[in-house]
Amino acid sequence: MGEVRDLRSAASVRRRDAGALDDELTLRAERTASRTARHWVMRTVADAGVGGSVNQVVELLTAELVSNAVVHGPDGGAVRVGVRVSNGTVRVEVGDEGGGSPRVRHPEPTATSGRGLALVEALSETWGTQPRGPRGEGKVVWFEVRVDE
């Protein structure tokens, strides 16, 4: 049987006094990384009291960023996923060792990829990128989602 998730959307379910949290996970850049990361983030923010639709948005956006890190970073490289819950905000950071600067694309409707950052832009409160490491050894892409009061 599959995993059971609480899909109710009442404010009392979405926010059970979300506590402060700061944690991270490092994965290898491989096909299963996105699934592993999204499940870890979903459980981590749920343990901090964030549930309902906010948890699901965080799960979706994490999967998009980790998928991008796997595709655009070096094969078998490290992907770092950090999550912070504080002051009514969930912040997720995904870092990889790849170069380049992520940008929002607007692909044709029949394109099979290219919509990840457009989803991040549409569903997050704010998002951005920054160099990773003191000499810019890769990049970090992050987003923030407000926890409903």
PyMOL commands that set and color helices and strands:
alter all, ss='L'
color gray80, all
select helices_A, chain A and resi 11-14+33-47+52-72+116-123
alter helices_A, ss='H'
color red, helices_A
select strands_A, chain A and resi 21-28+78-86+89-96+126-131+139-146
alter strands_A, ss='S'
color yellow, strands_A
deselect
rebuild
show_as cartoon
